[in-house]
Amino acid sequence: MDVRLPRLGEGADSGIVATIFVKEGETVKKDQPILELESEKAVASIPTPVSGTITKIHVKEGDEIKVGTLIFSVAESGAPARRETERAEPTPVEEPAMPSAAAAAPMPAPAVPVAPAPVEVAPSAQVPGVPPPASPSIRRIARELGIDLTRIRGSERGGRIVMADLRNYIARLQALAMQQTQAQPQQPAQPPSKPAPVSIDFSKWGSVERTKISQLRRSISTKMVASWTTAPHVTQFENADITDLLALRKKYQKAYEKKKANLTLTPFILKAVVDTLKKHPMFNASIDEAAGEIVYKHYYHIGIAVDTEQGLIVPVIRDVDKKSLLELSLELQDLAERTRQRKVSLEEMQGGTFTISNQGSIGGAHFTPIINTPEVAILGIGRGSLQPVVKGKKIVQRMILPLGLSYDHRLIDGANAARFITDFVQALQSFNEKSVKIEG
C-alpha cells in the first residue's frame, strides 16, 4: 500500500519533513506516527493508516513535500510484501482523466490579440515627392507632433493646408482611435511584477555561514509582509501603573500554586483586554474586503505571541471572557509549553480576534507590534520598570508598564485607539479582586 501525505487542515497543503520515526523493514501498527511534518507554524505527526511492514521510504528529512506526495510504501499485515522493482510508478495525484468526447474534439486555438488597424485618412492631391503647401508654422507644428502633412487634404486654394485642416485631421485621428479602443476587449490590469531576487556574494568581504530558511521563518516572513502592506499601521503608546496589580498577584500567588497554576501578569492582561474589547467592539472586528463589510465578532479568542527557538508562534486561547483567572493561568502554561515543543495544531492557531505580544520577560520598553491580520489590532507589552511618579504632592516609586497598541487605520481612527488604551489602562489599574479569588 502506498501512503501519501494527507491534507493537514484548512490552508495547509505542504510542509518540511522534520523527523522520520521508522526505517525500511520495520513493522508498524495502524495509527502509529511515521514522520513529523513542519507545516506553517505547527509540527504535525503523520500516522500510518494500516498495520504492516515499511517496504520503502520515499522522502528524507528536510524534503519539502505537498499533499498527495508518496511518502511510504507499506506491506499490509497478512499480505505478501511487493518487491520495489515490481511496483508500478504511482499515478500523479489529483490529475483528472480527460473525457473521451473532449479528448477527441480538437482544442481551440488560443486567441491572438489583433493590433489595431492603421488610421485611414484621405491623402492630399499633391504631386508625389513634392511637399504640400503650408506655412512654416504649420510645418513646425506637424513636425513636433509627428504628423505627415501629405496625409492631410488642404482646404485652401491650391490644396494649401491651414490650421483648421490640421485640427480637423487630429480630431479624426482621436475619434478613430477611440472607436478601435472600444472595439477591443478590456484586459484586466496586471499587478506590478516583483523584482527577481538577487543573490549577493557576501563572502567577498569576509567569512560567512549560510543556513536554509526554515518553513516557519518563511511563513512568518510572508505573513508579516502581507500584514504590513495590506493594513496601514499606526501605534498608540501609553504607560500603566501596575504596582497595585502586582501586589494583588503576590497576595494570591500561593493559592494558585496549590492548584498547579502559575499566576503571571498575562492572565490579568487577558481579562483586562476582553473587558476593553467589549466597550470597543471595533477592535475585535475584521474587514471583509470582498464583501465590503465590517465583521463584528461576538466571541473573544485572544492570540498569545510565544517566543520559541524556531521563531514567533501565535496560538489562540478561545472564549477568554468565559474563563476564570485560574483557568486562564492553567491553559496558558499548557499552551505555551506545547507551543515551544511545536506540538500545537493549526486549528489552535486560527480564529483569533485580537493578539497580545508580551516581551516583558525578555526586556525592552515600547515597541510597534505588527497586526496579525485579518485582525485589526494588537497590543504590545514591554518590560515594567520602577519609575518616580508624582502621586498627590509626593514623588513615589511605582512599577510602570510600557504599552503599544498597533491598529489598522483603514478601520480605526486615532481617537478610538486613544480611548481604547485609556480604558485598558484603567482596567489594569483598578482590577477587581473578586475575580482573582479561587472559589472552594
C-alpha positions as CSV (number, residue, x, y, z in Angstrom):
1,M,0.0,0.0,0.0
2,D,1.3,3.5,-0.9
3,V,0.9,6.0,1.8
4,R,0.6,9.6,0.6
5,L,0.7,12.9,2.6
6,P,-2.9,13.7,3.7
7,R,-4.4,17.1,4.0
8,L,-3.4,18.5,7.4
9,G,-6.0,21.2,7.8
10,E,-7.5,24.3,6.3
11,G,-5.0,26.0,4.0
12,A,-2.2,23.5,4.8
13,D,-1.1,21.8,1.6
14,S,2.7,21.5,2.1
15,G,5.5,21.2,4.6
16,I,9.0,20.2,5.5
17,V,9.8,16.6,6.7
18,A,11.2,17.3,10.2
19,T,11.6,13.8,11.6
20,I,11.2,10.2,10.2
21,F,10.4,7.7,13.0
22,V,10.7,4.4,11.1
23,K,13.1,2.5,8.9
24,E,12.7,0.3,5.9
25,G,11.8,-3.2,7.0
26,E,10.3,-2.1,10.3
27,T,6.9,-3.3,11.4
28,V,4.3,-0.7,12.3
29,K,0.8,-0.6,13.7
30,K,-2.2,1.3,12.4
31,D,-2.2,5.0,13.5
32,Q,1.5,4.7,14.6
33,P,3.4,8.0,13.9
34,I,5.8,7.5,11.0
35,L,7.0,11.1,10.5
36,E,6.7,14.7,11.7
37,L,5.9,17.4,9.2
38,E,6.7,21.1,9.8
39,S,3.8,22.9,8.2
40,E,3.2,26.7,8.6
41,K,3.8,27.2,12.3
42,A,3.0,23.7,13.6
43,V,4.6,20.3,13.6
44,A,2.1,17.6,12.8
45,S,2.6,13.8,13.3
46,I,1.6,11.7,10.3
47,P,0.3,8.2,11.2
48,T,0.2,5.1,9.1
49,P,-3.3,4.2,8.0
50,V,-2.6,0.4,8.2
51,S,-0.5,-2.1,10.1
52,G,2.3,-3.8,8.2
53,T,5.9,-3.6,7.2
54,I,7.6,-0.5,5.8
55,T,9.0,-1.6,2.4
56,K,10.1,1.7,1.1
57,I,10.7,5.3,2.4
58,H,10.3,7.8,-0.5
59,V,11.2,11.0,1.4
60,K,14.0,12.2,3.6
61,E,14.4,14.7,6.4
62,G,14.5,18.2,5.1
63,D,12.4,17.5,2.0
64,E,9.6,19.9,1.2
65,I,6.5,17.9,0.2
66,K,2.9,18.6,-0.8
67,V,-0.4,16.9,-0.2
68,G,-0.6,13.7,-2.2
69,T,3.2,13.2,-2.2
70,L,4.1,9.5,-1.9
71,I,5.9,9.2,1.5
72,F,5.9,5.4,2.4
73,S,5.1,2.0,0.9
74,V,3.7,-0.5,3.4
75,A,3.1,-4.2,3.0
76,E,-0.1,-4.8,5.0
77,S,-0.2,-7.5,7.6
78,G,-1.2,-10.8,6.1
79,A,-0.3,-9.7,2.6
80,P,3.0,-10.5,0.8
81,A,5.4,-7.6,0.6
82,R,5.8,-6.4,-3.0
83,R,9.3,-6.0,-4.4
84,E,10.1,-2.4,-5.2
85,T,11.1,-3.3,-8.8
86,E,7.7,-4.8,-9.4
87,R,5.7,-1.8,-8.1
88,A,4.4,0.4,-10.8
89,E,5.1,4.0,-10.8
90,P,2.4,6.0,-8.8
91,T,-0.1,7.9,-10.9
92,P,0.0,11.7,-10.4
93,V,-2.2,13.0,-7.7
94,E,-5.4,15.0,-8.5
95,E,-4.9,14.6,-12.3
96,P,-8.5,14.2,-13.6
97,A,-9.0,11.9,-16.7
98,M,-10.0,13.7,-19.9
99,P,-13.5,12.6,-21.1
100,S,-13.3,10.7,-24.3
101,A,-15.5,13.1,-26.2
102,A,-13.4,16.0,-25.1
103,A,-10.2,14.2,-25.9
104,A,-11.4,13.5,-29.4
105,A,-12.5,17.1,-30.0
106,P,-9.9,19.5,-31.5
107,M,-8.6,22.0,-29.0
108,P,-9.5,25.6,-29.9
109,A,-6.5,27.7,-31.0
110,P,-5.5,30.3,-28.4
111,A,-6.8,33.8,-29.1
112,V,-4.2,36.1,-30.6
113,P,-4.6,39.8,-29.9
114,V,-5.0,41.7,-33.1
115,A,-3.2,45.0,-33.4
116,P,-5.4,48.0,-34.2
117,A,-5.7,48.8,-37.9
118,P,-3.9,52.0,-39.1
119,V,-6.0,55.1,-39.3
120,E,-7.0,55.8,-42.8
121,V,-7.4,59.5,-43.8
122,A,-7.7,60.7,-47.4
123,P,-4.3,62.0,-48.6
124,S,-3.9,65.3,-50.3
125,A,-3.9,65.5,-54.1
126,Q,-0.3,66.6,-54.4
127,V,2.4,65.6,-56.9
128,P,4.4,62.7,-55.4
129,G,7.7,63.8,-53.9
130,V,6.5,67.4,-53.6
131,P,5.6,68.6,-50.1
132,P,2.1,70.1,-49.8
133,P,1.8,73.8,-49.5
134,A,1.6,75.0,-45.9
135,S,3.1,77.9,-43.8
136,P,6.3,77.4,-41.8
137,S,4.4,77.5,-38.6
138,I,2.1,74.6,-39.8
139,R,5.1,72.6,-40.9
140,R,6.8,73.1,-37.5
141,I,3.7,72.0,-35.5
142,A,3.3,69.0,-37.7
143,R,6.9,68.1,-37.3
144,E,6.7,68.4,-33.5
145,L,3.6,66.2,-33.4
146,G,5.0,63.6,-35.8
147,I,2.2,64.3,-38.4
148,D,2.8,63.6,-42.1
149,L,1.3,66.6,-44.0
150,T,0.9,64.5,-47.1
151,R,-1.9,62.7,-45.3
152,I,-3.9,65.9,-45.0
153,R,-6.1,67.4,-47.7
154,G,-5.8,71.2,-47.7
155,S,-9.0,73.3,-47.8
156,E,-7.4,76.5,-49.2
157,R,-6.7,77.3,-52.8
158,G,-4.2,75.0,-54.4
159,G,-4.6,72.5,-51.6
160,R,-2.9,74.7,-49.1
161,I,-3.1,73.3,-45.5
162,V,-4.1,75.7,-42.8
163,M,-4.5,75.4,-39.0
164,A,-8.2,74.3,-39.3
165,D,-7.2,71.4,-41.6
166,L,-4.5,70.3,-39.1
167,R,-7.0,70.5,-36.2
168,N,-9.7,68.5,-38.1
169,Y,-7.1,65.8,-39.0
170,I,-6.0,65.4,-35.3
171,A,-9.7,65.2,-34.3
172,R,-10.4,62.5,-36.8
173,L,-7.3,60.6,-35.6
174,Q,-8.6,60.8,-32.0
175,A,-12.1,59.7,-32.9
176,L,-10.9,56.7,-34.9
177,A,-8.5,55.7,-32.1
178,M,-11.4,55.8,-29.6
179,Q,-13.5,53.6,-31.8
180,Q,-10.8,51.0,-32.1
181,T,-10.1,51.1,-28.3
182,Q,-13.8,50.5,-27.5
183,A,-13.9,47.6,-30.0
184,Q,-11.0,45.8,-28.3
185,P,-11.9,43.6,-25.2
186,Q,-10.8,45.1,-22.0
187,Q,-7.8,43.4,-20.5
188,P,-7.5,43.1,-16.7
189,A,-4.9,45.3,-15.1
190,Q,-1.8,43.3,-14.4
191,P,-0.2,43.8,-10.9
192,P,3.3,45.1,-10.9
193,S,5.8,42.3,-11.2
194,K,8.0,41.7,-8.2
195,P,11.7,42.1,-9.0
196,A,13.6,38.9,-9.1
197,P,15.6,38.2,-6.0
198,V,19.4,38.9,-6.4
199,S,21.9,36.6,-4.6
200,I,24.8,38.6,-3.2
201,D,28.2,37.0,-2.6
202,F,28.9,38.3,0.9
203,S,32.0,36.1,1.1
204,K,33.8,38.7,-1.0
205,W,34.2,40.8,2.2
206,G,34.8,38.1,4.8
207,S,33.9,34.7,6.3
208,V,30.2,33.8,6.1
209,E,27.9,30.9,7.1
210,R,24.7,30.1,5.2
211,T,21.7,28.1,6.6
212,K,18.5,27.2,4.9
213,I,15.4,29.4,5.7
214,S,13.0,27.2,7.7
215,Q,9.4,26.7,6.8
216,L,8.4,28.6,9.9
217,R,10.6,31.6,9.2
218,R,9.3,31.7,5.6
219,S,5.7,31.6,7.0
220,I,6.4,34.4,9.4
221,S,8.1,36.5,6.7
222,T,5.2,36.0,4.3
223,K,2.6,36.8,7.0
224,M,4.4,40.0,8.2
225,V,4.9,41.4,4.7
226,A,1.2,40.7,3.8
227,S,0.1,42.4,7.0
228,W,2.3,45.4,6.6
229,T,1.4,46.0,3.0
230,T,-2.3,45.4,3.5
231,A,-3.1,47.3,6.7
232,P,-1.8,50.9,7.3
233,H,-0.3,50.6,10.7
234,V,-0.4,53.2,13.5
235,T,0.8,52.6,17.0
236,Q,-0.6,54.3,20.1
237,F,1.7,54.4,23.1
238,E,0.8,54.5,26.8
239,N,2.1,53.6,30.3
240,A,0.2,51.7,33.0
241,D,0.9,51.8,36.7
242,I,0.7,48.1,37.8
243,T,2.1,48.5,41.3
244,D,-1.3,47.6,42.9
245,L,-1.8,44.8,40.4
246,L,1.5,43.1,41.2
247,A,0.6,43.4,44.9
248,L,-2.7,41.6,44.1
249,R,-0.8,38.9,42.2
250,K,1.6,38.4,45.1
251,K,-1.3,38.1,47.6
252,Y,-2.9,35.1,45.7
253,Q,0.1,33.5,44.1
254,K,0.5,30.7,46.6
255,A,-3.2,29.8,46.4
256,Y,-2.7,29.4,42.6
257,E,0.4,27.3,43.1
258,K,-1.6,24.9,45.2
259,K,-3.8,24.4,42.1
260,K,-0.7,23.8,40.0
261,A,-1.1,27.2,38.3
262,N,1.5,30.0,37.8
263,L,-0.2,33.3,38.3
264,T,1.7,35.6,35.9
265,L,0.8,39.0,34.6
266,T,-0.6,37.7,31.3
267,P,-4.0,36.3,32.7
268,F,-4.6,39.8,34.2
269,I,-3.9,41.3,30.9
270,L,-6.2,38.9,29.1
271,K,-9.1,39.8,31.3
272,A,-8.5,43.5,31.0
273,V,-8.2,43.2,27.3
274,V,-11.6,41.4,26.9
275,D,-13.3,44.0,29.2
276,T,-11.9,46.7,27.0
277,L,-12.9,44.9,23.7
278,K,-16.5,44.7,24.9
279,K,-16.5,48.5,25.3
280,H,-14.8,49.0,21.9
281,P,-16.1,46.2,19.6
282,M,-14.4,47.7,16.5
283,F,-11.1,46.4,17.9
284,N,-12.5,42.8,17.9
285,A,-13.6,43.1,14.3
286,S,-12.2,42.3,10.8
287,I,-12.6,43.8,7.3
288,D,-14.2,41.7,4.6
289,E,-12.8,43.5,1.6
290,A,-14.6,41.1,-0.9
291,A,-18.0,41.8,0.6
292,G,-17.3,45.5,1.5
293,E,-18.3,44.8,5.1
294,I,-17.1,45.1,8.7
295,V,-17.4,41.8,10.6
296,Y,-18.1,42.3,14.3
297,K,-17.3,39.1,16.3
298,H,-19.3,38.2,19.4
299,Y,-16.6,35.9,20.7
300,Y,-13.2,36.7,22.2
301,H,-10.4,34.4,21.0
302,I,-7.1,36.0,22.0
303,G,-3.8,35.2,20.4
304,I,-0.7,35.0,22.6
305,A,2.6,35.5,20.8
306,V,5.1,32.9,22.1
307,D,8.8,33.2,21.5
308,T,10.3,29.8,20.5
309,E,13.8,28.7,19.3
310,Q,12.4,28.4,15.8
311,G,10.6,31.8,15.8
312,L,7.4,33.6,16.8
313,I,4.3,31.4,17.1
314,V,0.8,32.7,18.0
315,P,-1.6,30.1,19.5
316,V,-5.1,31.2,20.4
317,I,-6.9,31.0,23.7
318,R,-10.6,30.7,23.0
319,D,-13.6,32.2,24.8
320,V,-11.4,34.2,27.3
321,D,-14.5,36.0,28.5
322,K,-16.0,32.8,29.8
323,K,-12.9,31.6,31.7
324,S,-11.7,32.3,35.2
325,L,-8.3,33.7,36.1
326,L,-7.3,30.2,37.3
327,E,-8.5,28.5,34.1
328,L,-6.6,31.0,32.0
329,S,-3.4,30.5,34.1
330,L,-3.5,26.7,33.6
331,E,-4.3,27.0,29.9
332,L,-1.6,29.5,29.3
333,Q,1.0,27.2,30.9
334,D,-0.1,24.2,28.8
335,L,-0.4,26.2,25.6
336,A,3.0,27.9,26.0
337,E,4.8,24.7,26.7
338,R,3.2,22.8,23.8
339,T,4.0,25.8,21.5
340,R,7.7,25.7,22.4
341,Q,7.7,22.0,21.7
342,R,5.9,22.6,18.4
343,K,3.0,20.4,19.5
344,V,0.2,22.9,18.8
345,S,-2.1,22.1,15.9
346,L,-3.0,24.5,13.0
347,E,-6.5,24.8,14.5
348,E,-5.1,26.1,17.7
349,M,-3.5,29.0,15.8
350,Q,-6.6,30.0,13.9
351,G,-9.7,32.1,14.6
352,G,-8.1,34.8,16.8
353,T,-9.8,38.1,17.2
354,F,-7.1,40.1,18.9
355,T,-3.4,39.4,19.8
356,I,-1.2,40.2,22.7
357,S,2.6,40.3,22.3
358,N,4.3,40.4,25.8
359,Q,8.0,40.9,25.7
360,G,8.2,41.7,29.4
361,S,10.2,38.6,30.3
362,I,12.8,39.4,27.7
363,G,13.3,43.2,28.2
364,G,12.8,46.4,26.2
365,A,10.2,49.1,26.6
366,H,7.8,50.4,24.0
367,F,7.7,48.8,20.6
368,T,5.4,48.7,17.5
369,P,4.0,45.2,17.0
370,I,2.7,44.2,13.6
371,I,-1.0,43.4,13.3
372,N,-1.9,39.7,13.0
373,T,-4.3,40.1,10.0
374,P,-7.2,39.6,9.5
375,E,-7.4,41.0,13.0
376,V,-7.3,44.8,13.2
377,A,-5.3,45.5,16.4
378,I,-2.5,44.0,18.5
379,L,-1.3,45.0,22.0
380,G,2.5,45.1,22.6
381,I,3.7,45.0,26.2
382,G,7.3,45.8,27.2
383,R,9.1,45.2,30.5
384,G,7.9,47.1,33.6
385,S,10.3,49.3,35.4
386,L,10.4,51.2,38.7
387,Q,10.0,54.9,38.0
388,P,9.4,58.1,40.1
389,V,5.8,59.2,39.8
390,V,4.0,62.2,41.3
391,K,1.2,61.0,43.4
392,G,-0.7,63.7,45.2
393,K,2.0,66.1,46.2
394,K,4.7,63.5,46.7
395,I,7.1,61.7,44.4
396,V,6.8,57.9,44.9
397,Q,8.3,54.9,43.3
398,R,5.9,52.9,41.1
399,M,6.1,50.0,38.7
400,I,5.3,51.3,35.2
401,L,4.4,49.0,32.3
402,P,5.0,50.3,28.7
403,L,2.3,49.6,26.2
404,G,2.0,49.9,22.4
405,L,-1.3,49.4,20.6
406,S,-0.9,49.0,16.8
407,Y,-4.2,49.2,14.8
408,D,-5.4,49.1,11.2
409,H,-6.0,52.7,10.2
410,R,-8.5,51.7,7.5
411,L,-11.0,50.8,10.2
412,I,-9.8,52.5,13.4
413,D,-9.1,56.2,13.9
414,G,-6.6,57.7,16.3
415,A,-9.3,58.9,18.7
416,N,-10.7,55.4,19.0
417,A,-7.3,54.0,19.7
418,A,-6.7,56.6,22.4
419,R,-10.0,55.7,24.1
420,F,-9.2,52.0,23.9
421,I,-5.8,52.2,25.5
422,T,-7.1,54.6,28.2
423,D,-9.8,52.2,29.2
424,F,-7.4,49.3,29.1
425,V,-5.0,51.1,31.5
426,Q,-7.9,51.9,33.8
427,A,-9.0,48.2,33.7
428,L,-5.4,47.1,34.8
429,Q,-5.1,49.8,37.5
430,S,-8.5,49.0,39.0
431,F,-8.5,45.2,38.7
432,N,-11.4,43.6,40.5
433,E,-10.0,41.5,43.4
434,K,-13.1,39.3,43.4
435,S,-12.1,37.8,40.0
436,V,-8.7,36.8,41.4
437,K,-10.1,34.7,44.4
438,I,-10.3,31.0,43.9
439,E,-13.7,29.6,44.9
440,G,-13.6,26.5,47.1
